[in-house]
């Protein structure tokens, strides 16, 4: 799933808000967090 799809599933209408909220609470943006969990994954 994309960050936008995950945000929509969680009830966030604004992807930018989700990115800010996640970054402030976790310390990295959601896409980078996902990449850290799947280091061999190529993002296109």
C-alpha positions in Angstrom: 0.0 0.0 0.0 1.1 3.6 -0.6 1.3 6.1 2.3 -1.8 7.8 0.9 -3.7 4.5 0.9 -2.7 3.8 4.4 -3.6 7.3 5.6 -7.0 7.0 3.9 -7.6 3.6 5.6 -6.7 5.3 9.0 -9.1 8.2 8.4 -6.5 10.8 7.4 -7.9 13.0 4.6 -4.7 14.9 4.2 -1.5 12.9 3.3 0.7 15.8 4.3 -0.8 15.8 7.8 -0.2 12.1 8.2 3.4 12.6 7.1 4.0 15.3 9.7 2.2 13.4 12.4 4.2 10.2 11.7 7.5 12.0 11.4 7.1 13.9 14.7 6.1 10.8 16.6 8.4 8.2 15.0 11.3 10.4 13.9 11.3 9.5 10.2 8.8 9.9 7.4 6.5 6.9 6.8 8.0 6.0 3.5 11.5 5.9 4.9 10.2 3.9 7.9 8.7 1.3 5.5 11.9 1.2 3.5 13.9 0.5 6.7 11.8 -2.5 7.3 12.2 -3.8 3.7 15.8 -2.9 2.8 15.8 -4.9 -0.5 12.6 -3.3 -1.8 12.9 -1.0 -4.8 10.6 2.0 -4.7 9.4 3.3 -8.1 
